[in-house]
Amino acid sequence: MLDIGLLVRVHVDALIVAQNHMGVCDAIRRIAPVGKLAAMSAPHLPKVAGIDPEVPVSTQTPAPLTEVPGPPGAFIQDRLAGWVSDLTTLHELTERLAGTNTLETALNELLQAGAALVGARRGLLVLEPANGEGPSATRGLGLTHAELGHIETVPRAATALGRALDGLPDTADGIASPDLLGEQDLDPRHREVATRLGYAATYALPLASEAAGRLGAALWLYDEPAEPAQKQRHLAGLYARYATEHLARLVELERARADVASVAEELLPSRLPRIPGVQLAARHRAGPRGGGGDWYDALPLPDRTLGLAVGSVGGSGPSAMAAMGRLRASLRAYAVMEGEDPVAVLSDLELLLRLTEPARTATALFAYCEPAARKVVLAGAGHTPPLILGERRCEYVETTLSAPLGMLACWEAPSVEFSPAPGETVLLYTDGLLRRTGDAMDRAFARLHSAAASVPKPDRHDPAAVADHVLRTVLPDGLDRSDSTEDVVILAAHFD
């Protein structure tokens, strides 16, 4: 990993040494001719920090100096100060990148930082791991989706970005195209797109390292003919190598999360049963930082009755999901044997959990439904109460307080019986729906109640529409933007 802080400290020490030894410049004058010294001491480019991306980078080389103005050692101090400034900026940018913990934010940060380093205003990044594993993505900076689509119509081999993505020779240090419209052999489609989008030059940089391999490439666009100076290219290259290592870790994490989410989906029902008199719908969303142990189940029981269950296992990740799978399978077995008595079902489940996994806790709610009689008997173990929604009411079902499974030496709580009216929907859910709001629990319950009450009347006879409305209303900013491990589960049962 590139230690920018160490480089900054080294150059700061060098600057202090230069200040304490003002005669070093005279020594260099005696050793090197003035012309050679002047060539070495061309004015440094403007400080990278604070670069205005809209200001085009000049491609002209400054005229060589013929003398070194100022007091002895001044030019060395200026050069060292420039190095320290550049490396400090690079350190700040890498620190900001290191603070990102999702692939989406890291890609956006990389595009913005790269644009500042090379003096560009717009950019495009393509994540395309060479091994074919892991997520692929395309992100733009200052480009709309339509403009990204136009760029993608250019033949891959005709662009610097495509050559960098393919890892062709002479692309490792970046590819500058300082005057696209002035190139005689430019692909006609490339010329057309560049003219339409208003860019005249590009700079492409591969995202690759020896350890991580080739992950993708980034391309920055200039409005006028230009190219980054050598110092800018050097700093951008250092930043890109660090960014590649960071992206590789996030790609691996994203791949692991996707695998965990796939396993979680396989552990849940692939389809819901069809029982006369009731319609079912379920929604399950894994947490952005990995799946937890939330689950649901719906199973047909004898005499056209139905068992509904939701639950949550303490912890997150593969171990929680494995425990969730075992708990759900056990509850199904107990429900088949004694489903008409929800208290007995949960008591057996608690005993199993205490004997087989004494260090783990879980919450669960099991409901025994007789759709023909519109009768529901339920029991809960430390779980959130169901919500019943209809034309005349929207209220929580009053359940007795009880401890989660695994918390007491012997669990038992009385059951609750209620009768949904025709056209009413019963919502079972896990506390992840409440916790993902970020509110205190009393406010989260109020938000859920308000969301259920606001379901449009035409949608109240469709349990899927009810579940979707509740999700959108309770979590308006999206289900995958919260930095959380909490799953979200909703199981809706609409009684005809």
TORROMAR-489133 format. One record per residue (C-alpha): residue in three letters; x, y, z. Coordinates in steps of 0.001 Angstrom, whole numbers, plus 524288, in hexadecimal, padded with zeros to 5 digits. Layout:
REM TORROMAR-489133
res ALA; u X; v Y; w Z $
...
This chain:
REM TORROMAR-489133
res MET; u 80000; v 80000; w 80000 $
res LEU; u 804F9; v 80D91; w 7FC99 $
res ASP; u 8086E; v 814DC; w 8091D $
res ILE; u 8064B; v 822FB; w 80502 $
res GLY; u 80817; v 827B3; w 812EF $
res LEU; u 815C4; v 82210; w 81359 $
res LEU; u 8194A; v 828D7; w 80689 $
res VAL; u 8142F; v 835B7; w 80BC2 $
res ARG; u 81C51; v 83471; w 81822 $
res VAL; u 82878; v 83129; w 81030 $
res HIS; u 82708; v 83D3C; w 807A9 $
res VAL; u 823F0; v 845E2; w 8134A $
res ASP; u 8309D; v 84154; w 8198D $
res ALA; u 837A7; v 8445A; w 80CD8 $
res LEU; u 831DA; v 851F9; w 80CB4 $
res ILE; u 8369B; v 85479; w 81A8F $
res VAL; u 8442C; v 84FDD; w 816E0 $
res ALA; u 84441; v 858FF; w 80B1C $
res GLN; u 8403B; v 86479; w 81386 $
res ASN; u 84B09; v 861B2; w 81D59 $
res HIS; u 8556A; v 860AE; w 812D4 $
res MET; u 853E6; v 86CA4; w 80A52 $
res GLY; u 860F7; v 86A56; w 803DA $
res VAL; u 85C6A; v 85E44; w 7FC90 $
res CYS; u 85836; v 86659; w 7F0DB $
res ASP; u 865E4; v 86C40; w 7EF9F $
res ALA; u 86B94; v 85E99; w 7EFEE $
res ILE; u 862CA; v 85A53; w 7E4DE $
res ARG; u 86672; v 8666D; w 7DD09 $
res ARG; u 874C1; v 862B0; w 7DE10 $
res ILE; u 8721A; v 854B1; w 7D9E7 $
res ALA; u 867EB; v 8567A; w 7CF2B $
res PRO; u 867CD; v 8609B; w 7C444 $
res VAL; u 85D61; v 86AE5; w 7C534 $
res GLY; u 8564D; v 865DF; w 7B904 $
res LYS; u 854CA; v 85831; w 7BE7C $
res LEU; u 8506E; v 85D8E; w 7CB90 $
res ALA; u 84637; v 865E1; w 7C4DE $
res ALA; u 840F5; v 85A21; w 7BD9C $
res MET; u 83F8B; v 85301; w 7CA88 $
res SER; u 838A7; v 85E4B; w 7D134 $
res ALA; u 82D43; v 8614E; w 7C83E $
res PRO; u 8222E; v 867B9; w 7CFE8 $
res HIS; u 819A5; v 85DB2; w 7D671 $
res LEU; u 80B93; v 85CAF; w 7D1E9 $
res PRO; u 800B1; v 8626B; w 7DA2B $
res LYS; u 7FD86; v 85B7E; w 7E6B0 $
res VAL; u 7F4AF; v 84FDE; w 7E429 $
res ALA; u 7EBBF; v 85315; w 7EF88 $
res GLY; u 7E183; v 85CAD; w 7EB10 $
res ILE; u 7E303; v 859F3; w 7DC88 $
res ASP; u 7D743; v 85F0A; w 7D548 $
res PRO; u 7D316; v 85381; w 7CCC8 $
res GLU; u 7CD38; v 85CEB; w 7C2E7 $
res VAL; u 7DA48; v 86375; w 7C01F $
res PRO; u 7E0F8; v 85C64; w 7B4C4 $
res VAL; u 7EEA7; v 857AF; w 7B6FE $
res SER; u 7F8BA; v 85E32; w 7AE69 $
res THR; u 80098; v 8555E; w 7A57E $
res GLN; u 80B78; v 85F29; w 7A341 $
res THR; u 818BD; v 85D0B; w 7A982 $
res PRO; u 81DB8; v 868EB; w 7B0F7 $
res ALA; u 82A16; v 86F33; w 7AC0E $
res PRO; u 8365D; v 86B14; w 7B33E $
res LEU; u 83BCD; v 8744D; w 7BD4D $
res THR; u 848FA; v 87A6D; w 7BAFA $
res GLU; u 84B92; v 87DC3; w 7C8FC $
res VAL; u 84740; v 87A76; w 7D685 $
res PRO; u 8410E; v 8867C; w 7DCCE $
res GLY; u 83FE2; v 8892B; w 7EB36 $
res PRO; u 848C6; v 885E9; w 7F683 $
res PRO; u 85134; v 879B4; w 7F67E $
res GLY; u 84933; v 86D66; w 7F8A3 $
res ALA; u 83C38; v 873F7; w 7F57C $
res PHE; u 8396F; v 86BA6; w 7E98B $
res ILE; u 83C10; v 85F1B; w 7F12A $
res GLN; u 832B6; v 863A5; w 7FBAC $
res ASP; u 82895; v 86688; w 7F134 $
res ARG; u 82A31; v 85929; w 7EB0B $
res LEU; u 82971; v 85228; w 7F821 $
res ALA; u 81DB7; v 85A4B; w 7FC1B $
res GLY; u 8172F; v 8565A; w 7EF6B $
res TRP; u 819FE; v 847FD; w 7F1FC $
res VAL; u 814A2; v 848F5; w 7FFC4 $
res SER; u 80877; v 84FF6; w 7FADD $
res ASP; u 805FA; v 845B7; w 7F067 $
res LEU; u 80849; v 83A43; w 7F971 $
res THR; u 7FFE7; v 84065; w 80405 $
res THR; u 7F4DE; v 841B2; w 7FA3B $
res LEU; u 7F6E3; v 833A2; w 7F5EA $
res HIS; u 7F686; v 82F62; w 8041A $
res GLU; u 7E9B2; v 8368B; w 8063F $
res LEU; u 7E395; v 83069; w 7FA38 $
res THR; u 7E7B7; v 822A2; w 7FDED $
res GLU; u 7E2A8; v 824CE; w 80BC2 $
res ARG; u 7D577; v 8289D; w 80635 $
res LEU; u 7D570; v 81CA7; w 7FD92 $
res ALA; u 7D92F; v 813E4; w 808E6 $
res GLY; u 7CD64; v 81928; w 81043 $
res THR; u 7C3FD; v 8137C; w 80632 $
res ASN; u 7BE48; v 80647; w 809D0 $
res THR; u 7B583; v 8037C; w 7FE32 $
res LEU; u 7B916; v 80159; w 7F00C $
res GLU; u 7AFCF; v 80BF9; w 7EB78 $
res THR; u 7B5BB; v 816B3; w 7F3E8 $
res ALA; u 7C399; v 81245; w 7F0D6 $
res LEU; u 7C168; v 8130F; w 7E21D $
res ASN; u 7BB9E; v 820B1; w 7E343 $
res GLU; u 7C6C0; v 8253B; w 7EBFC $
res LEU; u 7D0E5; v 81FCA; w 7E29A $
res LEU; u 7CAE3; v 826F5; w 7D70D $
res GLN; u 7CA68; v 833F5; w 7DE3B $
res ALA; u 7D825; v 832F3; w 7E3C2 $
res GLY; u 7DDC1; v 82EE0; w 7D6A3 $
res ALA; u 7D72D; v 83A57; w 7CFF2 $
res ALA; u 7DD66; v 843B0; w 7D9BA $
res LEU; u 7EACF; v 83D89; w 7D7E5 $
res VAL; u 7EAE7; v 83E09; w 7C907 $
res GLY; u 7E370; v 84ADA; w 7C7AE $
res ALA; u 7D73E; v 84598; w 7C10B $
res ARG; u 7C8DB; v 84885; w 7C2ED $
res ARG; u 7C229; v 83C02; w 7BE8B $
res GLY; u 7C59B; v 82DB3; w 7BF76 $
res LEU; u 7C189; v 81FB4; w 7BD6D $
res LEU; u 7C550; v 81386; w 7C502 $
res VAL; u 7C305; v 80570; w 7C101 $
res LEU; u 7C4A2; v 7FAA7; w 7CB0D $
res GLU; u 7C756; v 7EE1A; w 7C3B6 $
res PRO; u 7CFA9; v 7E420; w 7CB15 $
res ALA; u 7D86E; v 7DCBB; w 7C1AE $
res ASN; u 7D580; v 7CFAD; w 7C835 $
res GLY; u 7C710; v 7D13A; w 7C535 $
res GLU; u 7C36D; v 7D016; w 7D38E $
res GLY; u 7BD5D; v 7DA6C; w 7DBE7 $
res PRO; u 7B41A; v 7E582; w 7D88A $
res SER; u 7B594; v 7EDCA; w 7CC59 $
res ALA; u 7B139; v 7FBEE; w 7CBDC $
res THR; u 7B1E8; v 80878; w 7C3FE $
res ARG; u 7B204; v 815A5; w 7CACA $
res GLY; u 7B28A; v 8235A; w 7C541 $
res LEU; u 7B6B3; v 83092; w 7CA89 $
res GLY; u 7AF8C; v 83C0A; w 7C470 $
res LEU; u 7A977; v 832E8; w 7BA66 $
res THR; u 79B2E; v 82F26; w 7B937 $
res HIS; u 79697; v 82152; w 7B691 $
res ALA; u 793DC; v 82525; w 7A880 $
res GLU; u 7A1A7; v 82A7F; w 7A6DB $
res LEU; u 7A764; v 81E1E; w 7ACA8 $
res GLY; u 79F57; v 81692; w 7A2C8 $
res HIS; u 7A4F1; v 81EB2; w 797A4 $
res ILE; u 7B2D1; v 81BEE; w 79C28 $
res GLU; u 7AFF7; v 80D5B; w 79CD9 $
res THR; u 7AC40; v 80D77; w 78E6B $
res VAL; u 7BA5F; v 8105E; w 78AB6 $
res PRO; u 7C1C3; v 803EB; w 786EC $
res ARG; u 7C98D; v 7FF6A; w 7929F $
res ALA; u 7D667; v 7FE28; w 78B5A $
res ALA; u 7D53A; v 80C2C; w 78675 $
res THR; u 7D5AF; v 8126F; w 793EE $
res ALA; u 7E070; v 81420; w 79DD7 $
res LEU; u 7D719; v 80EE8; w 7A81F $
res GLY; u 7D524; v 80253; w 7A071 $
res ARG; u 7E3BD; v 80060; w 79EA2 $
res ALA; u 7E5FC; v 80296; w 7AD2F $
res LEU; u 7DB20; v 7F8FA; w 7B097 $
res ASP; u 7E11A; v 7EEAC; w 7A7C5 $
res GLY; u 7EE81; v 7F0AA; w 7ADCB $
res LEU; u 7F534; v 7F338; w 7A0CF $
res PRO; u 803CD; v 7F67C; w 7A0BE $
res ASP; u 8081C; v 8045D; w 7A3E1 $
res THR; u 7FBC6; v 80742; w 7ABB2 $
res ALA; u 800B4; v 804EC; w 7B988 $
res ASP; u 804E5; v 81324; w 7BB79 $
res GLY; u 7F8A8; v 818D8; w 7B594 $
res ILE; u 7F48A; v 81CB8; w 7A7DD $
res ALA; u 7F384; v 82B0F; w 7A444 $
res SER; u 7EC22; v 82F77; w 79821 $
res PRO; u 7EEF8; v 83E1D; w 7987D $
res ASP; u 7E7AD; v 841F1; w 78C01 $
res LEU; u 7DD84; v 83812; w 787E7 $
res LEU; u 7D753; v 84013; w 77D21 $
res GLY; u 7E4B6; v 842BA; w 7777C $
res GLU; u 7E7C6; v 8343F; w 775D1 $
res GLN; u 7E6C4; v 83092; w 76785 $
res ASP; u 7E461; v 8221E; w 769FE $
res LEU; u 7DA3E; v 823D7; w 774C8 $
res ASP; u 7CEEC; v 81A70; w 773A5 $
res PRO; u 7C350; v 82182; w 76D51 $
res ARG; u 7BA10; v 81D14; w 77805 $
res HIS; u 7C384; v 821E6; w 78261 $
res ARG; u 7C482; v 82F17; w 77B88 $
res GLU; u 7B5BA; v 8301B; w 77AD4 $
res VAL; u 7B3D5; v 82D1A; w 78949 $
res ALA; u 7BECF; v 8363B; w 78D85 $
res THR; u 7B8C3; v 8414B; w 785A8 $
res ARG; u 7AB22; v 83EA6; w 78AE2 $
res LEU; u 7AF81; v 83E25; w 7991D $
res GLY; u 7B91B; v 8495D; w 797B8 $
res TYR; u 7C5FC; v 84367; w 79BDF $
res ALA; u 7D2A0; v 84552; w 79471 $
res ALA; u 7DC89; v 83D56; w 79C21 $
res THR; u 7DCEC; v 831B3; w 7A548 $
res TYR; u 7E5D4; v 82B52; w 7AF1A $
res ALA; u 7E3F1; v 81CF3; w 7B28C $
res LEU; u 7EA04; v 815ED; w 7BE07 $
res PRO; u 7E90D; v 8074A; w 7C0A0 $
res LEU; u 7E519; v 802A5; w 7CE17 $
res ALA; u 7EE8B; v 7F782; w 7CFEC $
res SER; u 7F8EA; v 7F2C1; w 7D940 $
res GLU; u 80176; v 7E6DA; w 7DA8F $
res ALA; u 7F9ED; v 7E1C9; w 7E63E $
res ALA; u 7EC0F; v 7E4FE; w 7E1F7 $
res GLY; u 7ED7C; v 7E2F0; w 7D367 $
res ARG; u 7E5D6; v 7EB37; w 7C9C0 $
res LEU; u 7D8FD; v 7F047; w 7CF43 $
res GLY; u 7D529; v 7FA60; w 7C522 $
res ALA; u 7D8E7; v 807CD; w 7C022 $
res ALA; u 7D55B; v 81623; w 7C196 $
res LEU; u 7D45D; v 82084; w 7B70E $
res TRP; u 7D401; v 82F36; w 7B911 $
res LEU; u 7CF24; v 838C2; w 7AED1 $
res TYR; u 7D450; v 8465B; w 7AB8D $
res ASP; u 7CBF8; v 850BA; w 7A515 $
res GLU; u 7D7B5; v 8562F; w 79DC0 $
res PRO; u 7E404; v 84FF0; w 7980C $
res ALA; u 7EC74; v 84CFF; w 7A3E4 $
res GLU; u 7F386; v 8425D; w 7AB44 $
res PRO; u 7F82B; v 840DE; w 7B943 $
res ALA; u 80603; v 84524; w 7BC31 $
res GLN; u 8101B; v 83B25; w 7C028 $
res LYS; u 80E90; v 83E53; w 7CE88 $
res GLN; u 7FFD3; v 83CEE; w 7CDBC $
res ARG; u 80133; v 82FCF; w 7C6F6 $
res HIS; u 80AAB; v 82B32; w 7D161 $
res LEU; u 80196; v 82F03; w 7DC87 $
res ALA; u 7F5CF; v 82922; w 7D59A $
res GLY; u 7FD5C; v 81C86; w 7D398 $
res LEU; u 800D4; v 81BAD; w 7E20D $
res TYR; u 7F2C3; v 81E3D; w 7E5B3 $
res ALA; u 7EDA6; v 81431; w 7DBEC $
res ARG; u 7F682; v 80984; w 7E148 $
res TYR; u 7F1A0; v 80BE6; w 7EF0F $
res ALA; u 7E394; v 80CC5; w 7EA40 $
res THR; u 7E4F8; v 7FFBD; w 7E343 $
res GLU; u 7E8C1; v 7F8D4; w 7EFCC $
res HIS; u 7DD6B; v 7FF29; w 7F702 $
res LEU; u 7D3DA; v 7FBA8; w 7EC39 $
res ALA; u 7D8BC; v 7EDA7; w 7EC26 $
res ARG; u 7D534; v 7EC4F; w 7FA7E $
res LEU; u 7C7BC; v 7F21F; w 7F839 $
res VAL; u 7C56B; v 7E978; w 7EC54 $
res GLU; u 7C8BE; v 7DD77; w 7F45A $
res LEU; u 7BFB9; v 7E228; w 7FF1F $
res GLU; u 7B4D4; v 7E4C8; w 7F553 $
res ARG; u 7B693; v 7D73D; w 7EF9E $
res ALA; u 7B5B9; v 7D129; w 7FD2B $
res ARG; u 7A97D; v 7D8FE; w 80039 $
res ALA; u 7A327; v 7D488; w 7F395 $
res ASP; u 7A645; v 7C65D; w 7F6E3 $
res VAL; u 7A0A1; v 7C7F5; w 8047E $
res ALA; u 7944E; v 7CE42; w 7FEFF $
res SER; u 792B9; v 7C308; w 7F550 $
res VAL; u 793D8; v 7B912; w 80035 $
res ALA; u 78A00; v 7C09E; w 8085E $
res GLU; u 7802F; v 7C0B7; w 7FD3F $
res GLU; u 781D4; v 7B211; w 7FB7C $
res LEU; u 77EBB; v 7AFEE; w 809D7 $
res LEU; u 771C2; v 7B720; w 80893 $
res PRO; u 7657B; v 7B1EB; w 801D2 $
res SER; u 76659; v 7B1C5; w 7F30D $
res ARG; u 757A3; v 7B371; w 7F20D $
res LEU; u 74C3D; v 7B62E; w 7FB0E $
res PRO; u 74112; v 7AC83; w 7FC94 $
res ARG; u 7338A; v 7AEE8; w 7F6FE $
res ILE; u 728DB; v 7AD2F; w 8010D $
res PRO; u 71A92; v 7B0B8; w 7FE49 $
res GLY; u 71655; v 7BCE3; w 8057D $
res VAL; u 723A6; v 7C349; w 806E5 $
res GLN; u 72DB2; v 7C9AE; w 7FDEA $
res LEU; u 73C11; v 7CA58; w 801A9 $
res ALA; u 74790; v 7D2EA; w 7FDF0 $
res ALA; u 75545; v 7D3D9; w 803AA $
res ARG; u 760A2; v 7DD36; w 80252 $
res HIS; u 76E7F; v 7DA89; w 806EB $
res ARG; u 779D8; v 7E3FB; w 8056A $
res ALA; u 7875E; v 7E0B8; w 80A8A $
res GLY; u 78EEB; v 7EB5A; w 81195 $
res PRO; u 79879; v 7F382; w 80965 $
res ARG; u 7A3F4; v 7EEAC; w 8118E $
res GLY; u 7A01A; v 7E061; w 810CB $
res GLY; u 794B6; v 7D7D1; w 81418 $
res GLY; u 7900D; v 7D5D8; w 821DA $
res GLY; u 787BB; v 7CAFA; w 82762 $
res ASP; u 779EF; v 7CFE5; w 8246E $
res TRP; u 77097; v 7C62F; w 81E4A $
res TYR; u 76269; v 7C340; w 81B40 $
res ASP; u 75A65; v 7B741; w 81814 $
res ALA; u 74CD6; v 7B376; w 813AA $
res LEU; u 748C0; v 7A535; w 8136C $
res PRO; u 73BE6; v 79E58; w 810D0 $
res LEU; u 736A2; v 7964C; w 81C1A $
res PRO; u 72BD6; v 78BF9; w 81CB3 $
res ASP; u 71D96; v 78FC4; w 81A61 $
res ARG; u 72113; v 79B6A; w 811D7 $
res THR; u 7276A; v 7A2B8; w 81CF4 $
res LEU; u 733C6; v 7AA9C; w 81BF8 $
res GLY; u 73FCC; v 7AD45; w 82431 $
res LEU; u 7469A; v 7BA6B; w 82324 $
res ALA; u 75396; v 7BD6D; w 829AD $
res VAL; u 75DD2; v 7C815; w 82A2C $
res GLY; u 76A11; v 7C867; w 83260 $
res SER; u 77797; v 7CDD9; w 8345D $
res VAL; u 78408; v 7C74A; w 8390C $
res GLY; u 78DFE; v 7CF34; w 8409F $
res GLY; u 79A3D; v 7D313; w 83923 $
res SER; u 79D11; v 7D42C; w 82AA7 $
res GLY; u 7A4BC; v 7CD69; w 82013 $
res PRO; u 7A5E9; v 7BEFC; w 81C8E $
res SER; u 7A4C4; v 7B9DF; w 82A81 $
res ALA; u 79814; v 7C148; w 82CD2 $
res MET; u 79296; v 7BC8B; w 81FF1 $
res ALA; u 79616; v 7AE75; w 82308 $
res ALA; u 78F39; v 7AFB6; w 83031 $
res MET; u 783A7; v 7B5FC; w 8295E $
res GLY; u 7829E; v 7AA70; w 82014 $
res ARG; u 782C7; v 7A0BA; w 82B4B $
res LEU; u 778CD; v 7A881; w 83310 $
res ARG; u 76F7E; v 7A9E9; w 827A6 $
res ALA; u 77049; v 79B73; w 82443 $
res SER; u 76DA5; v 797BA; w 8325F $
res LEU; u 76202; v 7A0D6; w 83355 $
res ARG; u 75C12; v 79ABB; w 82727 $
res ALA; u 75CF7; v 78D57; w 82D5D $
res TYR; u 756D0; v 791DE; w 83A1E $
res ALA; u 74C2D; v 79940; w 832BC $
res VAL; u 74828; v 78CFE; w 82B50 $
res MET; u 74710; v 78553; w 837FC $
res GLU; u 7408B; v 78F74; w 840C5 $
res GLY; u 73E15; v 79B92; w 83895 $
res GLU; u 730AC; v 79E36; w 83E7F $
res ASP; u 737B6; v 7A195; w 84B38 $
res PRO; u 74194; v 7AC7E; w 84836 $
res VAL; u 7464E; v 7ACBA; w 85653 $
res ALA; u 74A2E; v 79E5B; w 85583 $
res VAL; u 7512C; v 7A0CC; w 84894 $
res LEU; u 7597B; v 7ABC2; w 84E42 $
res SER; u 75BE4; v 7A45D; w 85AEB $
res ASP; u 7618A; v 798EC; w 85356 $
res LEU; u 76996; v 7A250; w 84B24 $
res GLU; u 76EFA; v 7A8D8; w 85753 $
res LEU; u 772C7; v 79BC8; w 85D3D $
res LEU; u 779DB; v 797E9; w 850B1 $
res LEU; u 78122; v 7A4D1; w 85021 $
res ARG; u 78527; v 7A411; w 85E63 $
res LEU; u 78A64; v 79632; w 85CEC $
res THR; u 79122; v 79753; w 84FC8 $
res GLU; u 79596; v 7A595; w 84F87 $
res PRO; u 795EE; v 7AA9D; w 85D83 $
res ALA; u 79DAD; v 7B6D3; w 859E7 $
res ARG; u 793E4; v 7BBA3; w 84FE3 $
res THR; u 7871C; v 7C309; w 8514E $
res ALA; u 77BF8; v 7C4BD; w 847CB $
res THR; u 76EA1; v 7CAF8; w 8469D $
res ALA; u 76328; v 7C47C; w 83FE4 $
res LEU; u 754B7; v 7C5E6; w 83D7E $
res PHE; u 74BE8; v 7BABC; w 8391D $
res ALA; u 73DC0; v 7BC3A; w 834E3 $
res TYR; u 733F9; v 7B151; w 83282 $
res CYS; u 729BA; v 7B5CE; w 828A3 $
res GLU; u 71C71; v 7B03F; w 82518 $
res PRO; u 71905; v 7B865; w 8190C $
res ALA; u 70B50; v 7B2B6; w 8178E $
res ALA; u 707CF; v 7B6DE; w 8255F $
res ARG; u 71063; v 7C326; w 8249F $
res LYS; u 716F4; v 7BF38; w 83140 $
res VAL; u 72519; v 7C1A0; w 834F7 $
res VAL; u 72BDE; v 7BC83; w 8412C $
res LEU; u 739C2; v 7C12A; w 8435A $
res ALA; u 744BA; v 7C136; w 84D38 $
res GLY; u 75124; v 7C937; w 84D46 $
res ALA; u 75E60; v 7C7E5; w 853CB $
res GLY; u 76461; v 7D561; w 8550B $
res HIS; u 75F4C; v 7D8E9; w 84791 $
res THR; u 758E2; v 7E534; w 84253 $
res PRO; u 749EE; v 7E4DC; w 84237 $
res PRO; u 7427E; v 7E2E6; w 8356C $
res LEU; u 73B46; v 7EE1E; w 82F18 $
res ILE; u 72D7F; v 7EC81; w 829EB $
res LEU; u 728CE; v 7F578; w 81F17 $
res GLY; u 71B11; v 7F6F6; w 819A0 $
res GLU; u 7109C; v 80088; w 81585 $
res ARG; u 70C91; v 8037F; w 82388 $
res ARG; u 71907; v 801B7; w 82B45 $
res CYS; u 727CF; v 801F4; w 82B04 $
res GLU; u 72D52; v 7FD4D; w 837E0 $
res TYR; u 7374F; v 7F491; w 83E4D $
res VAL; u 732AC; v 7E790; w 843A3 $
res GLU; u 7346E; v 7E78F; w 85251 $
res THR; u 73D72; v 7DC8D; w 85644 $
res THR; u 742E1; v 7D912; w 86396 $
res LEU; u 750C0; v 7DCE6; w 866E1 $
res SER; u 75A18; v 7D17D; w 8662E $
res ALA; u 768A9; v 7CF37; w 865F3 $
res PRO; u 76FE8; v 7CAFB; w 859AE $
res LEU; u 772F5; v 7BC9A; w 857D7 $
res GLY; u 77F0F; v 7B847; w 85F37 $
res MET; u 77E2D; v 7C2EE; w 86984 $
res LEU; u 776E4; v 7BB4F; w 8740F $
res ALA; u 7785E; v 7AD91; w 8798D $
res CYS; u 76A6F; v 7AA9F; w 87585 $
res TRP; u 762BB; v 7B2E6; w 86C00 $
res GLU; u 753F3; v 7B3CD; w 86BA3 $
res ALA; u 74A65; v 7BEC1; w 868DE $
res PRO; u 73BBF; v 7BED7; w 86670 $
res SER; u 736BA; v 7BF27; w 85894 $
res VAL; u 72E0F; v 7C9B0; w 852A3 $
res GLU; u 7222B; v 7C75C; w 84A12 $
res PHE; u 71BD6; v 7D128; w 840D9 $
res SER; u 712F1; v 7D114; w 834E7 $
res PRO; u 7169E; v 7D8CA; w 828B9 $
res ALA; u 70AD8; v 7DE77; w 821B7 $
res PRO; u 708E7; v 7DBE4; w 81337 $
res GLY; u 71246; v 7E474; w 80B79 $
res GLU; u 71BDA; v 7E670; w 81699 $
res THR; u 72A69; v 7E3B4; w 815A8 $
res VAL; u 7332A; v 7DEDC; w 8209C $
res LEU; u 74164; v 7E352; w 81FD6 $
res LEU; u 74BEC; v 7DB31; w 82656 $
res TYR; u 75989; v 7E138; w 82601 $
res THR; u 766C7; v 7E0D3; w 82C94 $
res ASP; u 76CBD; v 7EBC4; w 83494 $
res GLY; u 77695; v 7EE3D; w 829B0 $
res LEU; u 76BF1; v 7F628; w 822F7 $
res LEU; u 76B83; v 7FF0E; w 82ED5 $
res ARG; u 77A0E; v 7FFA3; w 831A1 $
res ARG; u 77D9A; v 8032C; w 823A0 $
res THR; u 77638; v 80FF5; w 8255E $
res GLY; u 78075; v 814A1; w 82F1E $
res ASP; u 775A5; v 819BD; w 83812 $
res ALA; u 772B8; v 8163D; w 84614 $
res MET; u 769B8; v 80A83; w 846E7 $
res ASP; u 75D9D; v 81235; w 84ADE $
res ARG; u 75F5D; v 81B5B; w 83F4E $
res ALA; u 76229; v 80FE7; w 83649 $
res PHE; u 75586; v 80948; w 83A86 $
res ALA; u 74E3C; v 815F9; w 837E2 $
res ARG; u 75478; v 816E5; w 82A73 $
res LEU; u 75071; v 80902; w 82730 $
res HIS; u 74282; v 80B89; w 82BBE $
res SER; u 741D1; v 817EE; w 8238A $
res ALA; u 74719; v 810B3; w 817A8 $
res ALA; u 73CEF; v 805ED; w 818E6 $
res ALA; u 731E6; v 80F9A; w 81AE7 $
res SER; u 735D2; v 816F9; w 80E8E $
res VAL; u 734A1; v 80B42; w 80568 $
res PRO; u 72BA7; v 80FA8; w 7FA39 $
res LYS; u 71E45; v 80955; w 7FAB3 $
res PRO; u 71F95; v 802C5; w 7ED4D $
res ASP; u 72BF6; v 7FBE7; w 7F226 $
res ARG; u 72694; v 7F6EE; w 7FF01 $
res HIS; u 72156; v 7EA72; w 7F8D9 $
res ASP; u 72EC1; v 7E6DF; w 7F370 $
res PRO; u 73854; v 7E239; w 7FDFE $
res ALA; u 743F9; v 7E446; w 7F4E6 $
res ALA; u 7400E; v 7F277; w 7F295 $
res VAL; u 73E35; v 7F45F; w 8012F $
res ALA; u 74BC7; v 7EEEB; w 8042A $
res ASP; u 75241; v 7F727; w 7F997 $
res HIS; u 74B7B; v 80395; w 7FE19 $
res VAL; u 74FAB; v 8014C; w 80C1B $
res LEU; u 75DD1; v 7FF1B; w 807FD $
res ARG; u 75E48; v 80B56; w 7FFA0 $
res THR; u 757F2; v 813AE; w 80A1D $
res VAL; u 75F45; v 80ED2; w 8160D $
res LEU; u 76C61; v 80F11; w 80EEF $
res PRO; u 76AD3; v 81A11; w 804F2 $
res ASP; u 77960; v 81B61; w 80214 $
res GLY; u 77A82; v 80DA3; w 7FCDE $
res LEU; u 77CEF; v 8006A; w 802E5 $
res ASP; u 78B5E; v 7FF78; w 7FF82 $
res ARG; u 790B3; v 80CB6; w 8037D $
res SER; u 79103; v 80ACA; w 8120E $
res ASP; u 79DF9; v 80632; w 817A3 $
res SER; u 797BB; v 7FB0C; w 81F29 $
res THR; u 797E5; v 7EC6B; w 820CB $
res GLU; u 78951; v 7EC23; w 823CB $
res ASP; u 780AE; v 7E402; w 81AE3 $
res VAL; u 772E2; v 7E82E; w 81785 $
res VAL; u 767EC; v 7DE2B; w 81742 $
res ILE; u 75965; v 7E070; w 814E6 $
res LEU; u 74F3F; v 7D5B0; w 813D0 $
res ALA; u 741A1; v 7DA78; w 80FFB $
res ALA; u 7354F; v 7D218; w 810EA $
res HIS; u 728EC; v 7D7B7; w 80AE6 $
res PHE; u 71C2C; v 7D13A; w 80F1E $
res ASP; u 71157; v 7D0D6; w 804DE $
